[in-house]
Amino acid sequence: MVKFMHPHQSEKLKALVRKGKWSYVLKHGVLGWGVPTAILWSAIMHFIDSIPFNESIFLALVLFPIGGLFWGLFMWFFIKREVSKLQQD
């Protein structure tokens, strides 16, 4: 199957790779996914289960960023694979 990618998208992926793995994982995984998800989850738990926000946020701000670390590493692997495919063509 042939995939078509807009040239701007391929340059964006290459720019992400140039910045480095840990920069990507921190920005997009930990800070971009982990922290907002922790805040959202804590707010939802406050309204659904009446758990005080200030009690749940501390645990959430530890666990969700760890999940974001793994999410960022997974996405980094995917991005590197796509950039490798682009460089082979």
Stockholm file with secondary structure:
# STOCKHOLM 1.0

chainA/1-89         MVKFMHPHQSEKLKALVRKGKWSYVLKHGVLGWGVPTAILWSAIMHFIDSIPFNESIFLALVLFPIGGLFWGLFMWFFIKREVSKLQQD
#=GR chainA/1-89 SS CCCCCCHHHHHHHHHHHHHCHHHHIIIIIIIIIIHHHHHHHHHHHHHHHCCCHHHHHHHHHHHHHHHHHHHHHHHHHHHHHHHHHHHHC
#=GC SS_cons        CCCCCCHHHHHHHHHHHHHCHHHHIIIIIIIIIIHHHHHHHHHHHHHHHCCCHHHHHHHHHHHHHHHHHHHHHHHHHHHHHHHHHHHHC
//
